[in-house]
């Protein structure tokens, strides 16, 4: 008969070495957090921090009641803001479509040259905030709506291009092969095999980006790129807090309305 030996070793979720490494990692993370906190608060004046609640309450009291009579001066800047977002989105989508097709592995004409260039354009666009684009463009082409429109368009290229090229890569290859089996050329495969599959995603991405651009375009006026942000900057400069409250409420209402419109449009499309 064979004897069954019983081992006294108890199973543990982690070995002693793994537990030691885990605790070491947590200690290193805490040390990193403490060091970062010291760097960030090195020049902090804590008296101002302690006084911040009183200052916030004071500014809040000055913002109430809102100066509703100022609303009549905000409709035109608000319309400019909506135009900046809409035209910038259209321009960004138009430029993003060829970039997306060049970035997608299954549609790029050159995987070694054009695809890296397209991916670089997408990364560069997404890396720079629209406010920074507006700041640069105001210095290049001057203040006004054009700088805001171009800034929104340049920022939108990366967002639309990335999501669209991922949608292109996820297309059903069987449908494309069926089109190719009929003897269709490259343009016909693109028109009948790929484009119909990505159109719902294309419209959904475009509407979603327009909704984002509505929010981003409201602050471009802070750097001179037009829109309701110019009125906000002017009111802040003269400490007209009752006007600031009206502008903020109008921006909030506009963003909520654009979110509702965007959701309804995406639901209808997708």
N, C-alpha and C positions, 0 to 999 in steps of 0.2 A: 504494500500500500504506500502510496505517496503521501507525504505529510505536507499539509498546507501551512506555510509560514505566514504569520501575521506581523506586518510591519507597524511599528509604533509611530512612524513619521506621519504628521498631520498635514493635509493638503492646505495650502494658502493661496490666496488670489494672486499675490505678488511674492517674488523671492526677496530675501533681505537686501540684495543688491539693487533690485528694482525699487524697493521702498526707499532706500537711501538716495537713489537718483531722483525719485519723485520729490522727496523733501528738499533735496538740494535745489531742484528746479524752482520749487515754490519760494524758497529763501532768496534765490537769485532774482525772481520776479518782484518780490517785496523790496529788495534792495534797489532794483531798477526804478520802481515806483517812487521810493523815497528820494532817490537822486534826481529824478525828473521833477518831482514836486519842489525840491530846493532850487533847481534851475529856473523853473517857471515863476516862483514867488520871490526870487532874489531881490527884485526891484519893486515889489509890491508895497504900497503904503497902506498898512492895515487900518489906519485911521479912516481913510476913505471907504474901505470895505465895510467897516463897522457903521459908517454913516450912510451907506447905500440905501437901506430901507427907508430912512427919513427922506432922502432925496427922491426916491421913487414915489413915495407918497405925495411929496410936494408937486412933482411934475404931473402925477395923475390927477391931483386936484385942479391944476391949471388946465388940464385937457377937458375938463367937464365944466359946463355943458359944451358939447361941440358947436362950432359956429356953422349952423346949417346954411346960412346965407352965402357962405363961401362955395357951396356946391355948384352954383351956376358957372363958376370959373374953372371947374374941373372936367366938364364934359368933353371939351375939345382935347385936352391932354390925355384923357382916358381913351378917346377914340384913336389918338396917335399911338398909345401903348398897344391897343389891340391890333392896329395896322403893323406896328413893328413886329409883334409876335407872329402875325399871319403871314406877312411877306417874308419875314426871316425864315419861317418854317418851310414855305414853298421853295425858297432859294436853297435852303439846306437839303431838302429832300431831292431836288433836281440834281445837285452836286453829289449827293450820297449814293444815288442809284448806280452810276458807273463804277464808283469806288467799291461798292459792295460786290458787284459782279467780278471785279478784278481781284477782290480779296477771297472770294469763295473758291475752295479747292476744285470743285467740279465745273466751274465756269471760267476760271482765270485763263487768259491767253498765254501767260508766262508765269509759271510757278516760281521761277528763280529770279525774275526781275520785277515784273509788274505786281505780283502779290506782296512782296515785302514793301514796295512803295505804297501800295494801298493800305496795308496794315499800319505803316508809319503815319499816314495821313489820319487814319482813324484814331490812333493813340495820341497824336499831337492835338487833334481837335478836342478829344475828351480830357486831356491833361490841363488845358487852360480854361479857366472859368469865363463865362460870358462877360462878367464885369471887367476882367482883365482884357479880353478882346476889345470891349468898348473903350477902355482907357487908351489902348494902343491906337485904335482907329480914330478916336477923337483927335489924337495928336497927329495922325497922318492925313486924314481927309477933313478934319474940322468937326466942330460940334453940330448936332442935328440928328434928324431921324435916320439919315442914310447910315451914319456910323452905328446906330442901334440895330438897324436891319441887317447889316453885314455881320455885326458881332453875333447876333442870334443865328444867322445862317452858318457861320463858321463853327459855332458851338454845336449846331445840330448835326453836322456831317458825321461826327464820330458816333453819336448816339444812334442815329438812323442807320448808318453804314454798318455798325457792329451787329445790331439786331437783325438787319436784313441779310447780311452775308451768312449769318448762322441759320436763318430760315432757308436760304438757298441751299446750303450744305445738307439740310435735313429733308430735302425733297425726296419723293419716292422714286428710286432709280428704275423701278419696273415700268412706270409710266413713260419715262424718258427712253428706255430701251424699246418700248412698243412704238414710239414715234420714229426712232432711228430705224427700226425694222422695216418701216414703210419706204425707206430710201430718202427720208427728209434730210435737208441740209442743216447746217449749224443754226442759221437764223430761224428756220422752221421749228427745230427742236427747242430753241429758246422760247419762241412764241407760243407753241402749243404744248410743250412738255414741262417747262419750268415756270414761266410767268403765271399760268393759271393756278399753280400750286401755292405761289407766294403772295398772290394778290390780297387775300384776307389779312395776312400778317403785315403786308405793306401798308394797307389803309389803317389798320389798328396801330401800328408803330407811328405813322404820320400824325394821327389824331392825338395819340398820347404825347408826342413831342410838342404838338401845338399847345396842349394843356400845360406842359412844363414851361414853355416859352412865355405864356401869359404871365406866370409868376415871376420869371426872370426879367422880363421886360419892364416890370413895374419899378425896378431899382436902377435901371440903366441911366436914368436922368440924373442920378447922383454924381455921375462923371461927365455929364453934358451930352449924353446920347439921346436926348429927347424923351417925350412921354410924361407921364404923371410924376415920375421921379424928380423932374425939374421943379414942380410945385412943392414937392415934399422937401427938397433941399432948400428952396427959398424960404419956406415956413420955418424950417429948423434954424436957418441962419438968423432970423429975426425973433426967434423964441416965441413964435405964434402957436402955442400949444393947442389952442382950440381949433385952429386950422389943421394942425397935424392930426388930431383925432378924427376929423372929417375925412381926411385923405386916407388914413389907415382903415377906417370903416369902409370906404369906397373900394379900396384895394381888396379887402377881405370879401366883400360882396361880389366883386368881379371874379376872384379866384374860385369862390364857391360856385358861381354860375358857370364858369368855364369847366369846372370839374363835372358838373351835372351834364352839360352839353357833351363833353368828351365821353362820359360813361354811356350816355344814350346812343351816341354815334358808334362807339365800339360795339355795343350790344347789337345794333342794327346791322353792322357790317359783318361781325364774326358770328 
